[in-house]
Amino acid sequence: MTKHNLTMVIGASALLLGGFFGASLPARAEVQDSEQVSKLLSEAKTMAFQLKEDAANMETFTRSDPSWRSHAEAITTIKEHINALSRQAAKLKEARATASPWQKAAIDRIEPFLDELGGYTSAAIEHINGQPRHTAAEYNDYLEANADYASDLAMTIADFVDYGKLKQRLDRLGARLELPAGK
C-alpha cells in the first residue's frame, strides 16, 4: 500500500469513527424546566380562569338589561384582572432566560391575548363612560370578544401548565427506567 493510499484509509477511518461517536452524543444539552417559571405559570392559570369567569359573566349582559353601574363594576373587575395578569406576564418575561423551550413558548403566547383583551376592555370602558365611538352592537361585540379571548387565554395557559406537569411525570418515569435524557 502506498503512503498516499494509507493516508486516505486512515483519514476515512477517522471520519467514520468520528461520525459514529459524534452521532451517539446528544445534539445539545437538554434545558431543564425552571421551577420559578412553572410556579408563575400556575399562578397565571388561576388568574386567567378568574378573568375568564368574569368576562363570561359580563358577556351575559348582551342578553339581559343590567344597569350601567353593573356594567361599570364588571368591566372594572375585568380591567383589574387584566392588569394583574399583565404584571404576572412581566414577571414571566423577567424569568424567561431561565425557562425551558416549552416555557418560553408559553410566555410568548400570553402577551398577544393580553393586548387584545386590553383593547376591547378599553373600548368597553369608553362606551360605558359616555364616550361611545361605537354602536351598542359593537359594544356587545367587545364583551363577546373579551369572553372569547379570556377563555382562549385561560385554556392556553392551562394546556401549558398541564404539559409541564405531564413532562415532569415522564421525566421521573424515564429516570426510574434509566432511560437516556431526552429520549
C-alpha atoms as an extended CHARMM CRD file, in Angstrom:
* protein
*
       183  EXT
         1         1  MET       CA              0.0000000000        0.0000000000        0.0000000000  PROA      1               0.0000000000
         2         2  THR       CA              1.3850000000        3.3540000000       -0.9290000000  PROA      2               0.0000000000
         3         3  LYS       CA              1.8260000000        6.1630000000        1.5200000000  PROA      3               0.0000000000
         4         4  HSD       CA             -0.9720000000        8.1410000000       -0.1860000000  PROA      4               0.0000000000
         5         5  ASN       CA             -3.4190000000        5.2090000000       -0.0040000000  PROA      5               0.0000000000
         6         6  LEU       CA             -2.5290000000        4.5730000000        3.6370000000  PROA      6               0.0000000000
         7         7  THR       CA             -3.2160000000        8.2240000000        4.4510000000  PROA      7               0.0000000000
         8         8  MET       CA             -6.5960000000        8.0150000000        2.6750000000  PROA      8               0.0000000000
         9         9  VAL       CA             -7.5770000000        4.8300000000        4.5580000000  PROA      9               0.0000000000
        10        10  ILE       CA             -6.5920000000        6.3110000000        7.9170000000  PROA      10              0.0000000000
        11        11  GLY       CA             -8.3970000000        9.5790000000        7.1150000000  PROA      11              0.0000000000
        12        12  ALA       CA            -11.5560000000        7.7840000000        6.0080000000  PROA      12              0.0000000000
        13        13  SER       CA            -11.4510000000        5.5850000000        9.1120000000  PROA      13              0.0000000000
        14        14  ALA       CA            -11.0890000000        8.6340000000       11.3300000000  PROA      14              0.0000000000
        15        15  LEU       CA            -14.0640000000       10.2910000000        9.6540000000  PROA      15              0.0000000000
        16        16  LEU       CA            -16.2030000000        7.1890000000       10.0500000000  PROA      16              0.0000000000
        17        17  LEU       CA            -15.2680000000        6.7290000000       13.7050000000  PROA      17              0.0000000000
        18        18  GLY       CA            -15.8120000000       10.4330000000       14.3680000000  PROA      18              0.0000000000
        19        19  GLY       CA            -19.2510000000       10.2240000000       12.7790000000  PROA      19              0.0000000000
        20        20  PHE       CA            -20.0760000000        7.1060000000       14.7770000000  PROA      20              0.0000000000
        21        21  PHE       CA            -19.0600000000        8.5590000000       18.1140000000  PROA      21              0.0000000000
        22        22  GLY       CA            -20.3900000000       12.0110000000       17.2810000000  PROA      22              0.0000000000
        23        23  ALA       CA            -23.7940000000       10.5500000000       16.4490000000  PROA      23              0.0000000000
        24        24  SER       CA            -24.0140000000        8.9070000000       19.8520000000  PROA      24              0.0000000000
        25        25  LEU       CA            -23.5160000000       12.2190000000       21.6520000000  PROA      25              0.0000000000
        26        26  PRO       CA            -26.5800000000       14.3580000000       22.3000000000  PROA      26              0.0000000000
        27        27  ALA       CA            -27.0000000000       17.1390000000       19.7760000000  PROA      27              0.0000000000
        28        28  ARG       CA            -27.4360000000       19.6660000000       22.5890000000  PROA      28              0.0000000000
        29        29  ALA       CA            -27.8070000000       19.6300000000       26.3070000000  PROA      29              0.0000000000
        30        30  GLU       CA            -31.4120000000       19.4440000000       27.4440000000  PROA      30              0.0000000000
        31        31  VAL       CA            -32.5530000000       22.6140000000       29.2110000000  PROA      31              0.0000000000
        32        32  GLN       CA            -34.2820000000       21.8400000000       32.4690000000  PROA      32              0.0000000000
        33        33  ASP       CA            -37.6530000000       23.3720000000       33.2860000000  PROA      33              0.0000000000
        34        34  SER       CA            -37.4800000000       26.3800000000       35.5700000000  PROA      34              0.0000000000
        35        35  GLU       CA            -39.3650000000       25.8190000000       38.8270000000  PROA      35              0.0000000000
        36        36  GLN       CA            -39.8580000000       29.5740000000       39.1300000000  PROA      36              0.0000000000
        37        37  VAL       CA            -41.4290000000       29.8040000000       35.6660000000  PROA      37              0.0000000000
        38        38  SER       CA            -43.6380000000       26.7730000000       36.3690000000  PROA      38              0.0000000000
        39        39  LYS       CA            -44.8530000000       28.4180000000       39.5820000000  PROA      39              0.0000000000
        40        40  LEU       CA            -45.5180000000       31.7310000000       37.8030000000  PROA      40              0.0000000000
        41        41  LEU       CA            -47.4270000000       29.9150000000       35.0320000000  PROA      41              0.0000000000
        42        42  SER       CA            -49.5650000000       28.0750000000       37.6140000000  PROA      42              0.0000000000
        43        43  GLU       CA            -50.3910000000       31.3930000000       39.2590000000  PROA      43              0.0000000000
        44        44  ALA       CA            -51.1940000000       32.9050000000       35.8360000000  PROA      44              0.0000000000
        45        45  LYS       CA            -53.5070000000       29.9640000000       35.1610000000  PROA      45              0.0000000000
        46        46  THR       CA            -55.5230000000       30.7190000000       38.3070000000  PROA      46              0.0000000000
        47        47  MET       CA            -55.6840000000       34.4060000000       37.4240000000  PROA      47              0.0000000000
        48        48  ALA       CA            -56.7070000000       33.6750000000       33.8240000000  PROA      48              0.0000000000
        49        49  PHE       CA            -59.5500000000       31.4070000000       34.9280000000  PROA      49              0.0000000000
        50        50  GLN       CA            -60.8890000000       34.1500000000       37.2060000000  PROA      50              0.0000000000
        51        51  LEU       CA            -60.7150000000       36.5940000000       34.2930000000  PROA      51              0.0000000000
        52        52  LYS       CA            -62.5000000000       34.0450000000       32.1020000000  PROA      52              0.0000000000
        53        53  GLU       CA            -65.3280000000       33.7080000000       34.6380000000  PROA      53              0.0000000000
        54        54  ASP       CA            -65.7950000000       37.4570000000       34.9620000000  PROA      54              0.0000000000
        55        55  ALA       CA            -65.6360000000       38.0910000000       31.2110000000  PROA      55              0.0000000000
        56        56  ALA       CA            -68.1560000000       35.2970000000       30.5910000000  PROA      56              0.0000000000
        57        57  ASN       CA            -70.4310000000       36.7850000000       33.2430000000  PROA      57              0.0000000000
        58        58  MET       CA            -70.2170000000       40.2190000000       31.6490000000  PROA      58              0.0000000000
        59        59  GLU       CA            -70.8610000000       38.7260000000       28.2170000000  PROA      59              0.0000000000
        60        60  THR       CA            -74.2740000000       37.6010000000       29.5320000000  PROA      60              0.0000000000
        61        61  PHE       CA            -75.1200000000       41.3150000000       29.7800000000  PROA      61              0.0000000000
        62        62  THR       CA            -75.5850000000       41.2200000000       25.9910000000  PROA      62              0.0000000000
        63        63  ARG       CA            -78.6920000000       39.0760000000       26.5680000000  PROA      63              0.0000000000
        64        64  SER       CA            -80.0940000000       40.9470000000       29.5490000000  PROA      64              0.0000000000
        65        65  ASP       CA            -80.5380000000       44.5220000000       30.6410000000  PROA      65              0.0000000000
        66        66  PRO       CA            -78.4890000000       45.1960000000       33.7800000000  PROA      66              0.0000000000
        67        67  SER       CA            -77.8110000000       48.7160000000       34.9500000000  PROA      67              0.0000000000
        68        68  TRP       CA            -74.8820000000       50.7000000000       33.6000000000  PROA      68              0.0000000000
        69        69  ARG       CA            -73.4980000000       50.5790000000       37.1300000000  PROA      69              0.0000000000
        70        70  SER       CA            -73.3730000000       46.7740000000       36.8470000000  PROA      70              0.0000000000
        71        71  HSD       CA            -71.5630000000       47.1770000000       33.5190000000  PROA      71              0.0000000000
        72        72  ALA       CA            -69.0930000000       49.6020000000       35.1010000000  PROA      72              0.0000000000
        73        73  GLU       CA            -68.3980000000       47.3450000000       38.0700000000  PROA      73              0.0000000000
        74        74  ALA       CA            -67.9320000000       44.2930000000       35.8710000000  PROA      74              0.0000000000
        75        75  ILE       CA            -65.5870000000       45.9970000000       33.4070000000  PROA      75              0.0000000000
        76        76  THR       CA            -63.5610000000       47.4640000000       36.2970000000  PROA      76              0.0000000000
        77        77  THR       CA            -63.1040000000       43.9640000000       37.6980000000  PROA      77              0.0000000000
        78        78  ILE       CA            -62.0580000000       42.6850000000       34.2850000000  PROA      78              0.0000000000
        79        79  LYS       CA            -59.5910000000       45.5470000000       33.9010000000  PROA      79              0.0000000000
        80        80  GLU       CA            -58.1030000000       44.7150000000       37.3130000000  PROA      80              0.0000000000
        81        81  HSD       CA            -57.7020000000       41.0670000000       36.2720000000  PROA      81              0.0000000000
        82        82  ILE       CA            -56.0270000000       42.0660000000       33.0130000000  PROA      82              0.0000000000
        83        83  ASN       CA            -53.6630000000       44.3770000000       34.8880000000  PROA      83              0.0000000000
        84        84  ALA       CA            -52.8140000000       41.6250000000       37.3830000000  PROA      84              0.0000000000
        85        85  LEU       CA            -52.1520000000       39.1860000000       34.5480000000  PROA      85              0.0000000000
        86        86  SER       CA            -50.0050000000       41.8080000000       32.8130000000  PROA      86              0.0000000000
        87        87  ARG       CA            -47.8860000000       42.1090000000       35.9720000000  PROA      87              0.0000000000
        88        88  GLN       CA            -47.6160000000       38.3170000000       36.0520000000  PROA      88              0.0000000000
        89        89  ALA       CA            -46.5770000000       38.3060000000       32.3920000000  PROA      89              0.0000000000
        90        90  ALA       CA            -43.8670000000       40.8470000000       33.2300000000  PROA      90              0.0000000000
        91        91  LYS       CA            -42.5380000000       38.5060000000       35.9430000000  PROA      91              0.0000000000
        92        92  LEU       CA            -42.5690000000       35.6740000000       33.4330000000  PROA      92              0.0000000000
        93        93  LYS       CA            -40.6120000000       37.7830000000       30.9370000000  PROA      93              0.0000000000
        94        94  GLU       CA            -38.0230000000       38.5550000000       33.6210000000  PROA      94              0.0000000000
        95        95  ALA       CA            -37.6030000000       34.8220000000       34.2760000000  PROA      95              0.0000000000
        96        96  ARG       CA            -37.5930000000       33.8920000000       30.5690000000  PROA      96              0.0000000000
        97        97  ALA       CA            -33.7940000000       33.4760000000       30.4110000000  PROA      97              0.0000000000
        98        98  THR       CA            -34.0110000000       30.5220000000       32.8150000000  PROA      98              0.0000000000
        99        99  ALA       CA            -37.0170000000       28.9380000000       31.0750000000  PROA      99              0.0000000000
       100       100  SER       CA            -37.0190000000       25.7420000000       29.0510000000  PROA      100             0.0000000000
       101       101  PRO       CA            -38.1780000000       25.9160000000       25.4130000000  PROA      101             0.0000000000
       102       102  TRP       CA            -41.7850000000       24.9760000000       26.1680000000  PROA      102             0.0000000000
       103       103  GLN       CA            -41.8970000000       27.5290000000       28.9920000000  PROA      103             0.0000000000
       104       104  LYS       CA            -40.5630000000       30.2320000000       26.6590000000  PROA      104             0.0000000000
       105       105  ALA       CA            -43.3220000000       29.3510000000       24.1810000000  PROA      105             0.0000000000
       106       106  ALA       CA            -45.9150000000       29.7270000000       26.9420000000  PROA      106             0.0000000000
       107       107  ILE       CA            -44.5210000000       33.1180000000       27.9570000000  PROA      107             0.0000000000
       108       108  ASP       CA            -44.5320000000       34.3150000000       24.3460000000  PROA      108             0.0000000000
       109       109  ARG       CA            -48.1710000000       33.3360000000       23.8000000000  PROA      109             0.0000000000
       110       110  ILE       CA            -49.6160000000       35.2470000000       26.7490000000  PROA      110             0.0000000000
       111       111  GLU       CA            -48.9170000000       38.8260000000       25.6570000000  PROA      111             0.0000000000
       112       112  PRO       CA            -50.9390000000       38.7990000000       22.3920000000  PROA      112             0.0000000000
       113       113  PHE       CA            -54.0250000000       37.6980000000       24.3450000000  PROA      113             0.0000000000
       114       114  LEU       CA            -53.4860000000       40.4440000000       26.9140000000  PROA      114             0.0000000000
       115       115  ASP       CA            -53.0600000000       43.0370000000       24.1540000000  PROA      115             0.0000000000
       116       116  GLU       CA            -56.3840000000       42.0740000000       22.5870000000  PROA      116             0.0000000000
       117       117  LEU       CA            -58.1630000000       41.9390000000       25.9370000000  PROA      117             0.0000000000
       118       118  GLY       CA            -56.7780000000       45.3550000000       26.8470000000  PROA      118             0.0000000000
       119       119  GLY       CA            -58.0050000000       46.8840000000       23.5970000000  PROA      119             0.0000000000
       120       120  TYR       CA            -61.5260000000       45.5140000000       23.8670000000  PROA      120             0.0000000000
       121       121  THR       CA            -61.7310000000       46.3850000000       27.5470000000  PROA      121             0.0000000000
       122       122  SER       CA            -60.6270000000       49.9880000000       26.8780000000  PROA      122             0.0000000000
       123       123  ALA       CA            -63.2540000000       50.3480000000       24.1520000000  PROA      123             0.0000000000
       124       124  ALA       CA            -65.9330000000       48.9740000000       26.5000000000  PROA      124             0.0000000000
       125       125  ILE       CA            -64.8580000000       51.3880000000       29.2430000000  PROA      125             0.0000000000
       126       126  GLU       CA            -65.0690000000       54.3250000000       26.8250000000  PROA      126             0.0000000000
       127       127  HSD       CA            -68.5850000000       53.2530000000       25.8580000000  PROA      127             0.0000000000
       128       128  ILE       CA            -69.6870000000       52.9360000000       29.4960000000  PROA      128             0.0000000000
       129       129  ASN       CA            -68.1470000000       56.3000000000       30.4000000000  PROA      129             0.0000000000
       130       130  GLY       CA            -70.3670000000       58.0120000000       27.8820000000  PROA      130             0.0000000000
       131       131  GLN       CA            -67.7420000000       58.3930000000       25.2000000000  PROA      131             0.0000000000
       132       132  PRO       CA            -69.2530000000       55.9540000000       22.7600000000  PROA      132             0.0000000000
       133       133  ARG       CA            -67.3930000000       55.9680000000       19.4960000000  PROA      133             0.0000000000
       134       134  HSD       CA            -69.1380000000       52.7660000000       18.6360000000  PROA      134             0.0000000000
       135       135  THR       CA            -72.6730000000       51.4640000000       18.4970000000  PROA      135             0.0000000000
       136       136  ALA       CA            -74.3690000000       49.3360000000       21.1200000000  PROA      136             0.0000000000
       137       137  ALA       CA            -73.9450000000       46.3460000000       18.7950000000  PROA      137             0.0000000000
       138       138  GLU       CA            -70.2030000000       46.9820000000       18.6740000000  PROA      138             0.0000000000
       139       139  TYR       CA            -70.1430000000       47.2540000000       22.4770000000  PROA      139             0.0000000000
       140       140  ASN       CA            -71.7780000000       43.8460000000       22.6670000000  PROA      140             0.0000000000
       141       141  ASP       CA            -69.1270000000       42.5680000000       20.2660000000  PROA      141             0.0000000000
       142       142  TYR       CA            -66.4320000000       43.8330000000       22.6640000000  PROA      142             0.0000000000
       143       143  LEU       CA            -67.9980000000       41.9390000000       25.5230000000  PROA      143             0.0000000000
       144       144  GLU       CA            -68.2020000000       38.7740000000       23.4270000000  PROA      144             0.0000000000
       145       145  ALA       CA            -64.6070000000       39.2030000000       22.2170000000  PROA      145             0.0000000000
       146       146  ASN       CA            -63.4080000000       39.6790000000       25.8020000000  PROA      146             0.0000000000
       147       147  ALA       CA            -65.1450000000       36.4860000000       26.8320000000  PROA      147             0.0000000000
       148       148  ASP       CA            -63.6370000000       34.5910000000       23.8870000000  PROA      148             0.0000000000
       149       149  TYR       CA            -60.0970000000       35.9100000000       24.3940000000  PROA      149             0.0000000000
       150       150  ALA       CA            -60.2520000000       35.3440000000       28.1470000000  PROA      150             0.0000000000
       151       151  SER       CA            -61.4120000000       31.7760000000       27.5750000000  PROA      151             0.0000000000
       152       152  ASP       CA            -58.7000000000       31.1290000000       24.9800000000  PROA      152             0.0000000000
       153       153  LEU       CA            -56.0340000000       32.6300000000       27.2540000000  PROA      153             0.0000000000
       154       154  ALA       CA            -57.1250000000       30.5250000000       30.2150000000  PROA      154             0.0000000000
       155       155  MET       CA            -57.1340000000       27.3470000000       28.1280000000  PROA      155             0.0000000000
       156       156  THR       CA            -53.7480000000       28.1220000000       26.5590000000  PROA      156             0.0000000000
       157       157  ILE       CA            -52.0880000000       28.6810000000       29.9360000000  PROA      157             0.0000000000
       158       158  ALA       CA            -53.8380000000       25.6120000000       31.3750000000  PROA      158             0.0000000000
       159       159  ASP       CA            -52.6160000000       23.4720000000       28.4730000000  PROA      159             0.0000000000
       160       160  PHE       CA            -49.0320000000       24.6230000000       29.0120000000  PROA      160             0.0000000000
       161       161  VAL       CA            -49.2430000000       24.0170000000       32.7770000000  PROA      161             0.0000000000
       162       162  ASP       CA            -50.6990000000       20.5440000000       32.1380000000  PROA      162             0.0000000000
       163       163  TYR       CA            -47.9360000000       19.8590000000       29.6000000000  PROA      163             0.0000000000
       164       164  GLY       CA            -45.3050000000       20.8280000000       32.1780000000  PROA      164             0.0000000000
       165       165  LYS       CA            -46.7840000000       18.5340000000       34.8120000000  PROA      165             0.0000000000
       166       166  LEU       CA            -47.0140000000       15.6420000000       32.3690000000  PROA      166             0.0000000000
       167       167  LYS       CA            -43.4570000000       16.2690000000       31.1830000000  PROA      167             0.0000000000
       168       168  GLN       CA            -42.2320000000       16.1390000000       34.8070000000  PROA      168             0.0000000000
       169       169  ARG       CA            -44.0070000000       12.8190000000       35.3250000000  PROA      169             0.0000000000
       170       170  LEU       CA            -42.4980000000       11.4050000000       32.1270000000  PROA      170             0.0000000000
       171       171  ASP       CA            -39.0240000000       12.6360000000       33.1090000000  PROA      171             0.0000000000
       172       172  ARG       CA            -39.3230000000       10.9750000000       36.5430000000  PROA      172             0.0000000000
       173       173  LEU       CA            -40.5130000000        7.7520000000       34.9120000000  PROA      173             0.0000000000
       174       174  GLY       CA            -37.6550000000        7.9050000000       32.3960000000  PROA      174             0.0000000000
       175       175  ALA       CA            -35.1500000000        8.3450000000       35.2260000000  PROA      175             0.0000000000
       176       176  ARG       CA            -36.6520000000        5.4020000000       37.1110000000  PROA      176             0.0000000000
       177       177  LEU       CA            -36.3620000000        3.2920000000       33.9560000000  PROA      177             0.0000000000
       178       178  GLU       CA            -32.8100000000        4.6350000000       33.4830000000  PROA      178             0.0000000000
       179       179  LEU       CA            -33.5540000000        5.9650000000       30.0030000000  PROA      179             0.0000000000
       180       180  PRO       CA            -31.1080000000        8.3920000000       28.4180000000  PROA      180             0.0000000000
       181       181  ALA       CA            -32.1250000000       12.0190000000       28.9480000000  PROA      181             0.0000000000
       182       182  GLY       CA            -34.3450000000       13.4950000000       26.2530000000  PROA      182             0.0000000000
       183       183  LYS       CA            -35.4930000000       10.1030000000       24.9390000000  PROA      183             0.0000000000
